[in-house]
Amino acid sequence: MSRARPVPCLPRSFLAGVFAVCISLSALHAAPYTWYARAIVLSDTTVQLTWEDGGPYPADYWQIYRDGMLYATSQTTTYSDTTLTAGENHTYYIQSSSTQTYAVPSRSLTVTAKTPGHAFVLDGAIDFSSYTWLFPSGCDCTNLPSLPLYAAVRGSTLYVATASPGAPNGATTDRFVFISDVVDPLVATPAPWAKQGWIRVPAGKPYIGAESTNSYVGWFNAPASAQVVRSAGPNGRIEGTIDLIETFGYIPEKLYVAVAAFDTPDGGWLIWHNPRNDQPRDDFIGPDEFLVLNTAGLRDEDANGVIDLTDPARDLKLNITQNPDRTVTISFPTVPYRTYILDHTSKLGDPYRTSRAWFPSNGEFTASYVDYDPTYNYPDIKSFYKLSVKDSQ
C-alpha cells in the first residue's frame, strides 16, 4: 500500500497529518513553536493522553490542563484520566515546564469518553495484511515451521496472530506467541509446557499456546477477558486479543513479542523462533530475539487497516526545524519494516527528487534528515517536502 500526496504550503515549524509540506526559511524562523498531544479513548471512563517532548529544551515535568484548569502533573509523557463519565466532553492541553526556558503549551484537543468500537474479528483469518510485522520464517519443508507475526492495537486491546500448527507446510510443532512489557538478559524463565530451553522475560508474562496433535489453543497468564481462536488447514491462523491494562496494569510504551515452535512431546526442543538472531543456534529466546514495537506504532484506531502512525489523516507528523546554520532538520515517527521515502522540490510543478529513503528495523521509532539545500538559497526560497510510506507487503 502506498500513500503520498502534495498539499499546499503551510509555513509552520510543526505540521501534523500531512505527507507533504513546504517551508519558508524566513517564516520558519518567526513561527511560534507549537506541538501536539494525542488522546486515546480506552473506555467510557478513561482517556489516555500521550505526547512527545514539545519544548525547545527538555522538560523537567509536564502539566495537564483539563477544560482550562490545571488538573494534574506528570514526570513522563503519558497520563490517564480515569475519572470520566460516559458521554462527557473534555478539552485538554499539555504544558511543558523547564528550568531553562518558559513553559510551552501544546495545542488543545477535545475528546469524548465512550466505549471504543471497532473490535477485532477473530475468525482464523488475518484482519489486515498491513498488520504483518514478521514474515514467515523457517524453510519450506515438513520439519521446520512457518512463523509469521501479526499485531495491532485499538484502545487498550492488543491483537496478535501467527500460523496454526500444520500451516502452511504441515510442520507438526507446538506453537507459541510470547508477549512482555520487559526483557531481561539476567532472567532465564523455563520454556512453557515442560519444553526444553529458556526465555529472557520474567515468569508470569502472557503467552498463547497451541498443540499440534489436536485443536487445542489457549491463553496463559492472561486475564479472563483474553480471547483466542484457531483455524486449521494450509492457511490456518491463530488469532488472539488481550487487554493490556488488565494484563500489565498499564499500557506499556513498548511491547516485546516473539513467536516460537517446539517439538510436540514434553521435553521437546526449541525448533525455530522469529525473530531469530542466535548464531550458532541455542535454546534461549534472548532479549535481542523479541520484536520491539512501540505501542503507538501498532495502533489502528479506526480499523481501516492503516497503522495510524503511517496515516496522514491521523498521526503521521513531520517536525521541521531551522538550525542556526540555516539547514533544516526534518523528523517524523516511524514503525519498523515499512519503507519511507522523503522527496522535495523548490517549486511546485517541478519534479520532486528523493532526499532520503528509510527502512526502519527492529526497535527504530523515529527518523530524521538534515536538508543542506536551503543553505544555498535565499531566505525567501521555499522547500516542498513529500513523504511516501509503503507497507511491508
Backbone torsions as a table, in degrees:
resi	resn	phi	psi	omega
1	MET	NA	129.7	-179.1
2	SER	-124.1	134.8	-177.9
3	ARG	-135.5	118.3	179.3
4	ALA	-156.7	139.0	175.8
5	ARG	-160.1	143.1	174.7
6	PRO	-80.6	154.8	176.9
7	VAL	-133.3	165.3	179.0
8	PRO	-62.4	159.9	-179.8
9	CYS	-61.8	128.2	178.9
10	LEU	-126.5	98.9	-174.3
11	PRO	-77.8	76.2	176.4
12	ARG	-125.5	157.8	175.8
13	SER	-83.9	-14.7	179.1
14	PHE	-145.5	123.5	-173.7
15	LEU	-126.5	138.7	-174.2
16	ALA	-118.2	145.0	169.1
17	GLY	70.6	27.9	178.0
18	VAL	-133.1	157.1	177.5
19	PHE	-102.4	-19.5	-179.4
20	ALA	-136.3	137.0	179.9
21	VAL	-140.0	159.8	171.7
22	CYS	-124.3	154.0	-179.8
23	ILE	-132.1	142.6	168.4
24	SER	-104.2	126.8	-175.3
25	LEU	-62.1	-37.3	178.6
26	SER	-70.0	-39.4	178.2
27	ALA	-68.2	-38.1	179.2
28	LEU	-59.9	-42.2	-176.5
29	HIS	-64.6	-31.9	-174.7
30	ALA	-96.1	-12.9	-173.2
31	ALA	-68.5	145.3	176.1
32	PRO	-67.7	149.5	179.4
33	TYR	-79.5	115.8	-179.5
34	THR	-126.3	152.2	179.3
35	TRP	-150.5	175.0	-166.8
36	TYR	-128.3	145.5	166.6
37	ALA	-107.2	167.1	-178.5
38	ARG	-133.9	140.6	179.5
39	ALA	-115.4	136.4	175.4
40	ILE	-120.9	116.2	179.3
41	VAL	-79.8	113.0	-177.1
42	LEU	-92.9	-30.5	-179.3
43	SER	-163.8	-173.9	178.9
44	ASP	-79.4	2.8	176.5
45	THR	-127.6	-6.8	-171.7
46	THR	-134.9	133.1	172.5
47	VAL	-127.2	131.2	176.5
48	GLN	-102.2	127.9	176.2
49	LEU	-102.4	134.9	175.6
50	THR	-133.1	154.7	-178.8
51	TRP	-161.2	164.6	170.8
52	GLU	-104.5	161.8	179.8
53	ASP	-59.2	111.7	-169.1
54	GLY	-99.7	2.0	-178.4
55	GLY	-99.1	168.0	178.4
56	PRO	-70.3	-16.8	175.2
57	TYR	-125.3	154.3	178.0
58	PRO	-57.7	136.6	-178.6
59	ALA	-80.3	147.7	172.7
60	ASP	-83.6	-32.8	174.9
61	TYR	-165.8	174.2	-179.1
62	TRP	-126.9	145.8	176.2
63	GLN	-107.8	133.3	179.5
64	ILE	-102.9	120.2	177.8
65	TYR	-104.2	132.6	176.2
66	ARG	-122.6	123.7	-179.5
67	ASP	53.4	40.4	174.1
68	GLY	85.3	-5.5	-177.2
69	MET	-114.4	143.3	175.1
70	LEU	-61.8	123.8	-172.5
71	TYR	-112.5	-36.7	-177.0
72	ALA	-163.8	169.1	172.3
73	THR	-126.4	159.1	-178.8
74	SER	-145.1	141.2	174.2
75	GLN	-90.6	-8.3	178.9
76	THR	-122.3	173.0	-175.9
77	THR	-91.9	40.7	174.6
78	THR	-154.3	148.7	177.7
79	TYR	-154.9	136.0	178.0
80	SER	-111.4	122.7	174.5
81	ASP	-93.3	110.1	-174.4
82	THR	-106.2	13.8	-173.3
83	THR	-108.3	24.3	-172.8
84	LEU	-88.8	164.4	174.2
85	THR	-118.0	140.4	-177.6
86	ALA	-52.6	131.7	178.1
87	GLY	89.4	-9.5	179.3
88	GLU	-69.5	144.4	171.4
89	ASN	-108.4	133.0	176.2
90	HIS	-137.0	145.1	178.5
91	THR	-109.0	127.9	-176.8
92	TYR	-119.6	150.2	159.8
93	TYR	-147.4	158.6	-177.1
94	ILE	-112.4	141.3	177.1
95	GLN	-124.0	121.7	178.2
96	SER	-84.8	141.9	-179.7
97	SER	-124.4	130.1	-178.9
98	SER	-140.0	143.5	177.7
99	THR	-71.6	-14.5	-176.3
100	GLN	-88.3	-16.6	-174.9
101	THR	-158.5	-178.4	-179.8
102	TYR	-74.0	162.4	178.1
103	ALA	-69.5	142.1	-179.0
104	VAL	-119.8	112.4	-179.2
105	PRO	-82.0	149.6	172.3
106	SER	-81.4	171.6	168.3
107	ARG	-71.0	152.5	-177.4
108	SER	-86.5	157.9	175.5
109	LEU	-145.0	146.2	-179.0
110	THR	-111.2	131.4	-178.3
111	VAL	-128.9	156.2	177.6
112	THR	-118.0	128.0	177.3
113	ALA	-73.9	124.9	-179.5
114	LYS	-162.1	163.8	176.0
115	THR	-74.7	122.1	-177.8
116	PRO	-62.2	143.2	175.7
117	GLY	-97.1	-158.4	174.7
118	HIS	59.8	59.2	177.2
119	ALA	-70.2	149.3	174.6
120	PHE	-67.5	149.6	179.4
121	VAL	-99.8	115.1	179.6
122	LEU	-101.8	97.6	-176.6
123	ASP	-137.2	12.4	-179.7
124	GLY	82.7	6.8	176.0
125	ALA	-127.3	141.4	-176.5
126	ILE	-63.4	133.3	-178.1
127	ASP	-61.7	-48.3	179.8
128	PHE	-146.4	141.3	177.9
129	SER	-66.0	-23.2	179.0
130	SER	-68.1	-10.2	176.3
131	TYR	-83.6	6.5	179.8
132	THR	-76.3	126.5	176.6
133	TRP	-117.8	-33.3	175.6
134	LEU	-126.2	127.8	178.8
135	PHE	-77.8	162.2	179.3
136	PRO	-54.0	137.6	179.7
137	SER	-120.7	169.4	-177.0
138	GLY	96.3	178.9	-179.1
139	CYS	-99.6	163.5	-177.4
140	ASP	-86.9	66.6	-177.4
141	CYS	-145.7	178.1	-170.7
142	THR	-82.4	-16.0	-174.5
143	ASN	-103.5	-1.3	175.9
144	LEU	-125.8	138.5	-173.9
145	PRO	-85.2	166.6	170.5
146	SER	-104.3	125.8	-171.3
147	LEU	-128.7	76.3	171.2
148	PRO	-77.1	165.5	173.7
149	LEU	-136.5	130.9	176.2
150	TYR	-122.4	142.1	-179.5
151	ALA	-156.8	151.1	175.2
152	ALA	-162.3	163.5	179.1
153	VAL	-133.9	136.9	169.0
154	ARG	-135.5	126.9	-175.3
155	GLY	60.6	-123.8	176.4
156	SER	-105.8	13.1	-176.7
157	THR	-99.0	125.7	174.6
158	LEU	-98.5	132.5	174.8
159	TYR	-109.1	130.6	174.8
160	VAL	-134.3	153.6	179.3
161	ALA	-156.2	155.6	174.3
162	THR	-156.0	-175.7	-179.3
163	ALA	-78.6	140.0	175.5
164	SER	-69.5	156.0	171.8
165	PRO	-55.3	135.3	-178.6
166	GLY	90.6	-9.1	-179.6
167	ALA	-119.4	141.0	-3.5
168	PRO	-95.1	1.0	-172.3
169	ASN	-117.7	17.3	173.8
170	GLY	78.3	9.3	-178.4
171	ALA	-67.7	124.1	-177.2
172	THR	-93.5	77.1	177.7
173	THR	-127.4	144.8	172.3
174	ASP	-69.5	139.6	-174.5
175	ARG	-112.3	146.5	-179.0
176	PHE	-140.2	145.4	169.3
177	VAL	-121.9	116.3	-178.4
178	PHE	-101.2	136.5	-178.0
179	ILE	-133.7	135.2	178.6
180	SER	-150.0	159.0	172.9
181	ASP	-97.8	-6.2	177.8
182	VAL	-145.3	155.4	166.2
183	VAL	-127.8	155.5	-174.8
184	ASP	-148.1	115.3	-178.7
185	PRO	-65.5	-14.6	-179.5
186	LEU	-92.6	-5.2	-177.8
187	VAL	-96.7	138.1	174.5
188	ALA	-131.7	81.5	178.3
189	THR	-79.7	127.4	-179.4
190	PRO	-57.7	145.2	176.8
191	ALA	-59.9	150.7	-177.3
192	PRO	-72.2	167.1	173.5
193	TRP	57.7	34.5	177.8
194	ALA	59.3	28.4	176.4
195	LYS	-80.6	165.6	175.4
196	GLN	-79.8	145.7	174.1
197	GLY	110.2	-179.4	-174.7
198	TRP	-141.3	159.9	179.9
199	ILE	-129.4	135.1	-174.3
200	ARG	-87.0	48.4	171.6
201	VAL	-131.7	152.8	179.4
202	PRO	-60.7	152.2	176.6
203	ALA	-61.6	150.0	176.4
204	GLY	93.5	0.1	177.4
205	LYS	-78.8	150.6	-172.6
206	PRO	-73.4	151.9	173.0
207	TYR	-156.5	157.9	172.3
208	ILE	-103.0	137.3	175.0
209	GLY	-128.1	139.6	179.7
210	ALA	-135.6	132.7	-179.0
211	GLU	-88.3	150.2	-177.2
212	SER	-92.5	-18.4	-175.9
213	THR	-92.9	-2.9	177.5
214	ASN	-153.6	-166.6	-175.1
215	SER	-99.3	13.6	-175.2
216	TYR	-68.6	140.1	169.3
217	VAL	-151.2	143.3	-179.3
218	GLY	-164.5	161.4	173.1
219	TRP	-90.1	149.5	174.6
220	PHE	-132.1	146.9	-177.0
221	ASN	55.5	37.3	-175.0
222	ALA	-127.0	154.2	176.7
223	PRO	-66.7	162.4	-176.8
224	ALA	-62.5	-23.6	-178.6
225	SER	-76.4	-12.3	-179.4
226	ALA	-62.8	140.8	-177.7
227	GLN	-126.5	150.5	177.2
228	VAL	-153.9	142.1	175.7
229	VAL	-132.4	163.7	-178.4
230	ARG	-142.6	138.2	177.4
231	SER	-120.0	140.1	-179.8
232	ALA	-94.5	-176.9	176.3
233	GLY	96.7	175.9	-174.9
234	PRO	-65.2	-20.4	178.0
235	ASN	-116.9	24.0	-176.5
236	GLY	-64.8	146.7	-179.3
237	ARG	-135.3	148.4	167.7
238	ILE	-98.6	128.9	176.4
239	GLU	-126.7	135.6	178.3
240	GLY	-143.6	153.5	174.1
241	THR	-128.9	149.9	-179.7
242	ILE	-150.6	140.8	179.6
243	ASP	-84.0	121.7	-175.2
244	LEU	-68.0	-37.5	-179.0
245	ILE	-69.5	-43.5	177.4
246	GLU	-63.1	-32.5	-174.8
247	THR	-81.4	-49.8	-173.0
248	PHE	-106.9	-11.2	-176.0
249	GLY	87.1	-2.3	179.3
250	TYR	-166.0	172.9	174.2
251	ILE	-96.4	108.8	-177.7
252	PRO	-61.5	145.2	174.2
253	GLU	-67.4	-36.2	178.2
254	LYS	-124.2	147.4	174.2
255	LEU	-122.7	141.8	179.3
256	TYR	-114.9	120.1	-172.8
257	VAL	-132.1	139.0	175.0
258	ALA	-144.5	151.2	173.4
259	VAL	-116.0	146.0	-174.8
260	ALA	-146.9	155.6	175.6
261	ALA	-129.2	131.3	178.9
262	PHE	-120.8	153.9	170.2
263	ASP	-54.6	145.7	-172.3
264	THR	-65.5	-41.5	-174.5
265	PRO	-67.6	161.9	168.6
266	ASP	-56.0	139.1	-175.8
267	GLY	79.6	7.7	-179.3
268	GLY	-63.0	147.5	-176.6
269	TRP	-84.2	155.1	172.2
270	LEU	-69.1	114.3	-176.2
271	ILE	-87.6	-46.2	-176.1
272	TRP	-159.5	151.8	172.6
273	HIS	-149.3	161.9	-175.0
274	ASN	-142.7	125.8	-0.2
275	PRO	-72.0	162.1	-174.0
276	ARG	-139.1	121.3	-178.3
277	ASN	-120.3	-6.2	-172.2
278	ASP	-73.9	127.8	174.6
279	GLN	-139.9	110.6	-1.1
280	PRO	-74.0	170.0	-177.3
281	ARG	-64.0	140.9	177.3
282	ASP	-133.4	-173.0	-176.2
283	ASP	-101.9	12.6	177.4
284	PHE	-101.8	143.0	161.3
285	ILE	-99.9	98.0	-170.4
286	GLY	-79.8	172.7	-179.4
287	PRO	-63.8	-23.9	177.3
288	ASP	-91.8	9.2	-179.9
289	GLU	-117.5	28.3	169.7
290	PHE	-115.4	145.4	170.4
291	LEU	-73.9	125.2	-179.3
292	VAL	-101.2	115.3	-177.5
293	LEU	-125.0	131.5	169.9
294	ASN	-75.0	135.1	-174.5
295	THR	-58.7	-36.5	178.3
296	ALA	-60.0	-32.6	180.0
297	GLY	-77.4	-1.5	175.9
298	LEU	-101.9	-8.3	-169.4
299	ARG	-75.5	134.1	170.1
300	ASP	-136.8	74.8	-169.8
301	GLU	-67.5	-30.3	-178.7
302	ASP	-95.7	9.0	172.2
303	ALA	55.6	38.0	179.1
304	ASN	-102.6	5.5	179.1
305	GLY	82.9	4.7	177.7
306	VAL	-110.5	118.9	177.3
307	ILE	-60.4	130.3	-171.2
308	ASP	-56.5	-36.2	-178.4
309	LEU	-73.6	-5.5	173.5
310	THR	-109.6	7.3	-173.5
311	ASP	-106.0	117.9	-179.4
312	PRO	-66.6	-19.9	179.0
313	ALA	-82.3	-7.4	-176.5
314	ARG	-125.7	-87.5	-164.4
315	ASP	-118.3	0.2	176.0
316	LEU	-75.2	120.4	-177.1
317	LYS	-128.5	137.2	171.4
318	LEU	-98.8	123.8	176.6
319	ASN	-101.7	115.2	-173.9
320	ILE	-120.0	122.9	-179.9
321	THR	-130.7	146.5	176.6
322	GLN	-94.1	133.2	-179.8
323	ASN	-91.9	161.8	-178.8
324	PRO	-56.1	-29.7	-179.7
325	ASP	-87.3	11.7	178.1
326	ARG	72.4	8.6	166.9
327	THR	-75.2	169.0	-178.9
328	VAL	-124.0	131.4	175.5
329	THR	-103.6	127.4	179.1
330	ILE	-116.1	127.3	177.8
331	SER	-135.7	157.5	-179.1
332	PHE	-161.9	156.5	177.8
333	PRO	-73.8	149.1	178.8
334	THR	-131.3	162.9	168.5
335	VAL	-122.4	148.1	-174.7
336	PRO	-69.4	155.9	174.3
337	TYR	62.8	30.7	168.8
338	ARG	-120.4	152.7	179.5
339	THR	-99.5	126.3	178.3
340	TYR	-116.2	132.7	178.5
341	ILE	-129.4	121.5	178.9
342	LEU	-103.5	119.4	177.3
343	ASP	-113.8	157.2	175.1
344	HIS	-152.3	159.7	175.3
345	THR	-147.9	159.0	178.8
346	SER	-94.4	-5.5	-178.5
347	LYS	-151.7	125.3	175.7
348	LEU	-61.1	136.0	-175.0
349	GLY	101.5	-26.2	174.2
350	ASP	-81.5	157.5	179.3
351	PRO	-63.1	143.4	171.3
352	TYR	-80.0	151.1	171.4
353	ARG	-127.2	147.8	-175.5
354	THR	-74.9	127.6	176.5
355	SER	-89.7	-40.1	-175.4
356	ARG	-166.2	149.4	173.3
357	ALA	-124.9	146.1	-179.0
358	TRP	-130.5	148.8	167.7
359	PHE	-136.7	83.1	-174.4
360	PRO	-58.6	138.7	-180.0
361	SER	-100.9	-172.5	-176.1
362	ASN	-53.8	123.4	176.0
363	GLY	86.7	-1.2	177.9
364	GLU	-90.8	124.1	-173.0
365	PHE	-117.6	-11.5	179.8
366	THR	-140.8	158.0	174.9
367	ALA	-136.5	149.7	177.6
368	SER	-144.2	156.0	-177.4
369	TYR	-148.6	133.9	176.2
370	VAL	-100.4	118.1	178.9
371	ASP	-93.2	113.7	-179.2
372	TYR	-87.9	-11.6	-176.6
373	ASP	-58.0	-39.9	-178.8
374	PRO	-57.6	-20.2	179.2
375	THR	-68.9	-18.1	-179.5
376	TYR	-94.8	-0.8	-176.1
377	ASN	-111.5	168.1	174.0
378	TYR	-77.5	157.7	-174.7
379	PRO	-58.7	-25.7	-176.8
380	ASP	-90.5	4.6	177.3
381	ILE	-76.5	137.4	179.8
382	LYS	-100.6	152.6	172.1
383	SER	-121.6	134.9	179.4
384	PHE	-109.6	129.5	-176.0
385	TYR	-117.9	142.2	178.6
386	LYS	-133.1	125.2	-178.9
387	LEU	-111.6	125.3	177.1
388	SER	-109.6	140.2	179.9
389	VAL	-127.7	130.7	177.6
390	LYS	-122.0	135.4	177.1
391	ASP	-67.0	167.3	-174.9
392	SER	-69.7	-13.8	175.8
393	GLN	-154.7	NA	NA
